[in-house]
Amino acid sequence: MLTSAPRGTKDILPSQTRHWHLIEQVIAQLCQEYGYEEIRTPIFEHSEVFHRGVGDSTDIVQKETYDFTDRGGRELTLRPEGTAPTVRALLEHKLYAGPQPVKVYYQGPMFRFGRPQKGRLRQFHQFGIEVFGATTAQVDAEVIAMAMDFYRRLGLKDIELLLNSIGCPQCRPGHREALQQFLEPQKEEMCQDCKSRFDKNPMRILDCKEEKCQKLSHDAPTTVGYLCDDCNNHFTEVKELLDAAGVEFTLDERLVRGLDYYTRTAFEIISKDIGAQSSIGGGGRYDHLVEKLGGPPVPGMGFGLGLERLLLTMEEQGLLETEKAEKRHIFIASIGEGTKTVAFGLMQTLRRQGLFVEMDYQDRSLKAQLKTASNRFQAPYVLIVGEGELEKGEVTLRAMNKGTQENIPLYEAPERLYALIQEDRDREKG
């Protein structure tokens, strides 16, 4: 149906974009303060970037990627997440050869084919950051604290930070063996996905959302009990740093995240206000992803936060402004023959001074224009351009909030209005 957006996608209407602008402004300010610079990668990549980077055993690659072949026979994929493309850009442009660490952020649309539901779309938007070139626990703590700071600045309440360590290539084999031994007798009772995960990546079974699999793996060994000394010391330091920063967290030994590239620190942020799809963001450390994509050993740490789920949470918590008024500083009403040209010229002159100005485009009566200025645009000042006034070289300035009006020389109007708006701005600042 041509009058409907494709299933799993959503229009962002003019009445909603101001909420996105608010979030984008907070993102830009936050990243500037934390020392992150923006990177923008293509919306599609060579499919191998995600098959090698995200992992062939993940649900994302197996079930959710939008893969296609272009007219040149190239296998391409719409990006389902932002880390692997950022790593590809890091390698292509040799950003790792400059000063370390490299700290970047991105925001934009991602694409995953899944069953659309509340808070989950096939085209969705993420805000993410990546830090390359540092293995210290301070980086892990900064990334986590930054995510929580982002939500705090937007006023979110009742969100919970879940934290875990999933080890490294040195200690993970011991956990893998113990986990497989525990689950082997129950393998045939698992869902089809977990049967496949048993050999490819059994740790992912702990993250299965099927109630049956959750019960079967309830007492299964977790990664924390098998951490090597380095991973254990690293995780202890991360927790100490978060405590020092006043960032509250809950240890969740079953948290493994849905991407194969994670090592050591993994975290997730949840909100109970948006139903079953409670995760609003998460991330972790990925010290071997750059090598996996063909680069040198460059450690990494980052997060990806879903913006649709964030907006849904803000709406549920009453944090979104619902007023529909499109505020303008000035509305110009024109009445009579030859007045529109003068009104249009005044409007453009005032706009060039940085003022928000609107005028009537529909030949309505003065009464209707004043109603529009007041109700729709909440304009504190209306400039009335009439035939009689123009013959005298004047216009009428009406102060809507005071209920007063006066005639002023046409040539003085721009300077007079600019001065009035500046006075109002200074008064609002206190």
C-alpha positions as MATLAB code, in Angstrom:
seq = 'MLTSAPRGTKDILPSQTRHWHLIEQVIAQLCQEYGYEEIRTPIFEHSEVFHRGVGDSTDIVQKETYDFTDRGGRELTLRPEGTAPTVRALLEHKLYAGPQPVKVYYQGPMFRFGRPQKGRLRQFHQFGIEVFGATTAQVDAEVIAMAMDFYRRLGLKDIELLLNSIGCPQCRPGHREALQQFLEPQKEEMCQDCKSRFDKNPMRILDCKEEKCQKLSHDAPTTVGYLCDDCNNHFTEVKELLDAAGVEFTLDERLVRGLDYYTRTAFEIISKDIGAQSSIGGGGRYDHLVEKLGGPPVPGMGFGLGLERLLLTMEEQGLLETEKAEKRHIFIASIGEGTKTVAFGLMQTLRRQGLFVEMDYQDRSLKAQLKTASNRFQAPYVLIVGEGELEKGEVTLRAMNKGTQENIPLYEAPERLYALIQEDRDREKG';
ca = [
       0.000    0.000    0.000;
       1.643    3.195   -1.196;
       0.062    5.341    1.518;
       1.691    3.351    4.344;
       5.327    3.253    5.427;
       6.978   -0.185    5.067;
       6.307   -2.533    7.990;
       8.751   -1.892   10.816;
       9.487    1.697    9.793;
       8.023    4.932   11.100;
       7.704    8.514    9.929;
       9.061   11.176   12.271;
       6.544   13.987   11.913;
       7.228   17.721   12.366;
       5.505   17.665   15.771;
       7.958   14.955   16.885;
      11.244   16.183   15.427;
      11.742   18.737   18.206;
      12.124   15.766   20.602;
      14.856   14.396   18.336;
      16.522   17.810   18.184;
      16.595   17.897   21.990;
      18.310   14.499   22.147;
      20.765   15.412   19.371;
      21.714   18.630   21.167;
      22.394   16.693   24.390;
      24.468   14.151   22.436;
      26.604   16.863   20.823;
      27.197   18.667   24.134;
      27.914   15.450   26.043;
      30.429   14.190   23.481;
      32.204   17.535   23.303;
      32.620   17.553   27.084;
      33.904   13.955   27.145;
      36.293   14.511   24.220;
      34.561   12.477   21.479;
      34.456   13.584   17.838;
      31.746   12.575   15.367;
      32.289    9.952   12.672;
      29.802    9.233    9.877;
      29.972    5.885    8.063;
      27.897    4.665    5.076;
      24.469    3.168    5.716;
      25.551   -0.006    3.893;
      28.824   -1.935    4.007;
      30.342   -5.013    2.422;
      28.511   -7.939    4.034;
      31.805   -9.420    5.247;
      32.217   -6.492    7.670;
      29.264   -7.789    9.684;
      29.678  -11.527    9.063;
      33.253  -11.435   10.372;
      32.785   -8.631   12.868;
      29.405   -9.219   14.498;
      29.710  -13.012   14.157;
      28.018  -15.681   12.020;
      26.530  -17.334   15.129;
      24.601  -14.252   16.221;
      20.868  -13.809   15.670;
      21.637  -10.517   13.931;
      23.656  -12.118   11.118;
      21.620  -15.332   10.921;
      18.148  -13.781   10.951;
      18.102   -9.995   10.939;
      20.472   -8.434    8.404;
      19.202   -6.803    5.236;
      21.548   -8.351    2.659;
      21.474   -7.539   -1.058;
      23.560   -7.818   -4.206;
      24.087   -4.585   -6.123;
      24.242   -4.261   -9.909;
      27.978   -4.800   -9.822;
      27.545   -8.184   -8.106;
      28.831   -6.952   -4.730;
      27.367   -8.481   -1.556;
      26.246   -5.597    0.653;
      24.376   -5.227    3.959;
      22.455   -2.356    5.518;
      24.244   -1.680    8.785;
      22.563   -3.451   11.745;
      24.887   -1.810   14.298;
      27.568    0.860   14.411;
      30.727   -0.695   15.869;
      31.863   -2.888   12.959;
      31.561   -0.026   10.386;
      33.504    2.273   12.714;
      36.265   -0.341   13.003;
      36.320   -0.660    9.219;
      36.746    3.128    8.941;
      39.480    3.026   11.600;
      41.401    0.522    9.471;
      40.775    2.099    6.077;
      41.964    5.519    7.201;
      44.629    4.234    9.624;
      43.218    6.270   12.502;
      44.978    3.868   14.864;
      48.339    5.256   13.686;
      47.646    8.671   15.242;
      47.451    9.745   18.884;
      45.773    7.221   21.159;
      43.131    6.676   22.324;
      40.851    7.457   19.384;
      37.463    8.576   20.738;
      34.551    8.860   18.295;
      30.768    8.944   18.368;
      28.030    8.382   15.806;
      24.281    8.611   15.490;
      21.974    7.482   12.725;
      19.702    4.760   11.337;
      20.387    1.036   11.701;
      18.441   -1.826   10.097;
      17.420   -5.235   11.421;
      14.724   -7.548   10.133;
      12.683   -8.690   13.113;
       9.098   -8.804   14.293;
       8.078   -5.166   14.853;
       6.761   -4.468   18.331;
       6.649   -1.706   20.910;
      10.089   -0.103   21.046;
      11.484   -2.319   18.283;
      11.511   -1.242   14.626;
      13.230   -2.570   11.529;
      14.725    0.855   10.906;
      15.827    2.343   14.206;
      18.346    4.933   15.369;
      21.360    4.564   17.628;
      23.722    6.866   19.436;
      27.045    5.116   19.956;
      30.605    5.833   21.053;
      33.836    3.903   20.494;
      37.247    4.215   22.174;
      40.233    2.583   20.445;
      43.743    2.024   21.733;
      43.350    1.699   25.516;
      42.896   -1.411   27.665;
      42.633    0.267   31.060;
      39.626   -0.089   33.320;
      39.279    3.703   33.369;
      38.084    3.589   29.743;
      35.429    0.985   30.591;
      34.236    3.068   33.529;
      34.173    6.287   31.474;
      32.087    4.696   28.705;
      29.579    3.300   31.206;
      29.441    6.518   33.226;
      28.942    8.514   30.020;
      25.924    6.405   29.043;
      24.350    6.923   32.458;
      25.201   10.651   32.347;
      23.384   10.892   28.993;
      20.201    9.465   30.485;
      20.564   11.651   33.585;
      20.779   14.818   31.482;
      17.532   13.875   29.773;
      15.844   13.371   33.145;
      15.274    9.594   32.989;
      14.272    7.881   36.222;
      14.122    4.254   37.347;
      16.734    2.882   34.959;
      19.063    0.073   35.989;
      22.638   -0.645   34.938;
      23.466   -4.359   34.640;
      27.171   -5.288   34.672;
      29.187   -8.425   33.983;
      32.549   -9.667   32.742;
      32.562  -12.355   30.067;
      36.289  -13.030   30.152;
      38.857  -13.241   27.388;
      40.245  -15.891   24.976;
      42.511  -17.175   27.784;
      39.810  -17.897   30.374;
      36.725  -18.401   28.246;
      37.599  -21.939   27.023;
      37.386  -23.227   30.612;
      33.906  -21.755   30.986;
      32.865  -23.075   27.577;
      33.834  -26.626   28.517;
      32.087  -26.462   31.908;
      28.955  -24.962   30.337;
      28.750  -27.609   27.626;
      29.153  -30.379   30.204;
      26.321  -28.895   32.260;
      23.974  -28.451   29.283;
      24.764  -31.645   27.338;
      22.096  -33.801   29.085;
      19.455  -31.147   28.354;
      20.500  -30.254   24.831;
      17.561  -31.925   23.075;
      15.047  -29.989   25.190;
      16.431  -26.614   24.110;
      14.986  -24.366   21.407;
      16.391  -24.779   17.907;
      18.545  -21.638   18.219;
      20.204  -22.872   21.427;
      20.872  -26.275   19.895;
      22.812  -24.429   17.202;
      24.562  -22.226   19.783;
      25.689  -25.263   21.789;
      28.661  -25.897   19.481;
      29.161  -22.450   17.947;
      28.907  -20.211   21.030;
      27.327  -21.935   24.069;
      27.678  -18.795   26.212;
      24.848  -17.252   24.177;
      22.480  -19.868   25.619;
      22.595  -17.938   28.897;
      21.078  -14.979   27.030;
      18.195  -16.915   25.428;
      14.800  -15.288   25.965;
      12.867  -18.571   25.702;
      11.442  -19.448   29.118;
      12.198  -23.146   28.597;
      15.884  -22.475   27.905;
      16.121  -20.065   30.830;
      14.936  -22.811   33.182;
      17.292  -25.387   31.687;
      20.308  -23.091   32.101;
      19.252  -21.585   35.445;
      22.056  -23.170   37.490;
      24.613  -23.264   34.671;
      28.154  -22.033   35.407;
      28.700  -18.360   34.518;
      31.787  -16.584   33.218;
      32.598  -14.801   36.494;
      33.589  -18.089   38.144;
      36.160  -18.789   35.403;
      37.848  -15.412   34.968;
      41.634  -15.429   34.749;
      43.569  -13.189   37.160;
      43.906  -10.386   34.585;
      40.179  -10.360   33.779;
      39.226  -10.622   37.439;
      41.528   -7.719   38.397;
      40.230   -5.653   35.482;
      36.597   -6.258   36.466;
      37.323   -5.439   40.118;
      38.881   -2.131   39.082;
      35.916   -1.270   36.817;
      33.542   -1.774   39.743;
      35.726    0.322   42.054;
      35.856    3.152   39.511;
      32.085    3.139   39.045;
      31.649    3.242   42.821;
      34.055    6.200   42.986;
      32.038    7.989   40.284;
      28.757    7.364   42.110;
      27.390    5.145   39.322;
      25.099    2.470   40.759;
      25.068   -0.954   39.098;
      23.698   -4.471   39.527;
      25.886   -7.514   38.880;
      24.246   -9.868   36.378;
      26.342  -12.986   35.763;
      24.006  -14.145   32.961;
      24.523  -10.992   30.914;
      26.526  -11.876   27.791;
      25.159   -9.443   25.137;
      24.109  -10.531   21.652;
      27.297   -9.885   19.662;
      30.242  -12.265   19.405;
      32.972   -9.639   19.527;
      32.648   -8.702   23.227;
      35.401   -9.488   25.751;
      35.683   -8.694   29.452;
      33.320   -5.878   30.452;
      29.716   -6.114   29.222;
      26.833   -3.942   30.355;
      23.192   -3.247   29.630;
      20.829   -0.468   30.700;
      17.166   -1.317   31.176;
      13.931    0.550   31.839;
      10.856   -1.197   33.183;
       8.597    1.492   31.693;
       8.605    0.120   28.122;
       7.470   -3.474   28.612;
       9.196   -6.705   27.602;
      11.773   -4.995   25.358;
      13.279   -3.352   28.432;
      16.826   -2.755   27.174;
      17.421    0.845   26.104;
      21.150    0.478   25.484;
      24.320   -1.377   26.267;
      27.857   -2.119   25.243;
      31.177   -3.497   26.323;
      34.805   -4.152   25.527;
      35.982   -5.746   22.252;
      39.758   -6.108   22.349;
      40.055   -8.414   19.313;
      37.520   -7.044   16.815;
      40.052   -4.897   14.937;
      42.262   -7.946   14.387;
      39.227   -9.972   13.325;
      38.586   -7.466   10.548;
      42.186   -7.642    9.357;
      43.887   -4.921   11.379;
      46.628   -4.756   14.011;
      45.969   -5.448   17.711;
      43.894   -2.417   18.767;
      41.645   -2.756   21.838;
      38.202   -1.154   21.849;
      35.327   -0.240   24.147;
      31.959    1.346   23.387;
      28.186    1.461   23.625;
      25.097    1.697   21.425;
      21.934    3.323   22.775;
      18.574    2.979   21.034;
      16.946    6.369   20.473;
      13.406    5.123   19.752;
      13.417    3.191   23.023;
      14.817    6.248   24.766;
      11.973    8.412   23.425;
       9.453    5.753   24.425;
      10.847    5.753   27.959;
      10.802    9.549   28.099;
       7.187    9.548   26.935;
       6.187    6.983   29.575;
       7.899    9.086   32.252;
       6.235   12.320   31.097;
       9.501   13.936   29.970;
       8.425   14.971   26.468;
       6.964   18.396   25.810;
       3.477   17.987   24.355;
       2.613   21.594   23.492;
       1.956   22.019   19.775;
       2.560   25.756   19.385;
       5.165   26.771   16.782;
       6.541   29.818   18.562;
       7.585   32.860   16.545;
       8.951   36.194   17.714;
       6.957   38.200   15.216;
       3.925   37.685   12.972;
       3.406   40.071   10.061;
      -0.215   40.674    9.038;
      -0.873   42.353    5.690;
      -4.210   43.938    4.722;
      -5.018   45.545    1.395;
      -3.616   46.058   -2.061;
       0.175   46.158   -2.422;
       0.903   45.311    1.214;
       2.144   41.739    0.728;
       5.293   42.802   -1.079;
       6.255   45.171    1.734;
       5.336   42.535    4.369;
       7.468   39.900    2.631;
      10.453   42.240    2.417;
      10.140   43.074    6.139;
       9.940   39.395    7.005;
      13.172   38.560    5.178;
      14.964   41.575    6.689;
      13.989   40.468   10.204;
      14.940   36.840    9.512;
      18.407   37.968    8.434;
      18.753   39.445   11.933;
      18.180   35.999   13.450;
      14.536   36.510   14.437;
      11.758   33.916   14.058;
       9.152   35.515   11.785;
       6.006   34.271   10.042;
       3.340   35.903    7.874;
      -0.050   35.073    6.377;
      -0.074   33.289    3.006;
      -3.822   32.795    2.551;
      -5.415   36.262    2.186;
      -7.316   35.932    5.461;
      -8.978   38.737    7.378;
      -7.050   40.742    9.947;
      -9.050   39.089   12.721;
      -8.120   35.615   11.433;
      -4.470   36.600   11.072;
      -4.315   37.910   14.645;
      -5.898   34.694   15.885;
      -3.225   32.676   14.051;
      -0.471   34.865   15.480;
      -1.761   34.322   19.015;
      -2.998   30.709   19.021;
      -0.709   28.922   16.599;
       2.518   30.893   16.860;
       2.257   32.548   20.293;
       3.922   35.596   18.756;
       4.445   38.391   21.328;
       4.548   41.006   18.542;
       2.441   41.498   15.411;
       3.423   43.958   12.712;
       0.352   45.083   10.742;
       1.005   46.347    7.217;
      -2.093   48.160    5.923;
      -2.817   50.365    2.902;
      -3.575   53.460    4.964;
      -0.453   53.147    7.092;
       1.776   52.555    4.060;
       0.543   55.747    2.432;
       1.967   57.540    5.493;
       5.160   55.468    5.464;
       4.097   53.675    8.669;
       3.208   50.241   10.032;
       1.310   49.235   13.175;
       3.206   47.423   15.959;
       0.962   45.484   18.318;
       2.320   43.990   21.585;
       0.066   40.965   22.044;
       0.984   40.285   25.681;
       0.308   43.897   26.737;
      -2.683   44.546   24.494;
      -1.150   47.795   23.220;
      -0.333   49.068   19.746;
       1.333   52.055   18.090;
       2.183   53.313   14.657;
       5.887   53.514   13.851;
       7.829   54.625   10.726;
       8.278   51.759    8.263;
      12.049   52.255    8.039;
      12.370   51.983   11.866;
      10.434   48.703   12.136;
      13.351   46.207   11.776;
      15.579   47.985   14.297;
      12.709   48.545   16.740;
      11.564   44.902   16.673;
      15.098   43.574   17.010;
      15.605   45.748   20.101;
      12.306   44.533   21.637;
      13.196   40.860   21.112;
      16.658   41.424   22.602;
      15.086   43.035   25.666;
      12.777   40.020   26.057;
      15.730   37.614   25.720;
      17.747   39.508   28.341;
      14.741   39.515   30.688;
      14.330   35.729   30.323;
      17.994   35.207   31.174;
      17.407   37.168   34.383;
];
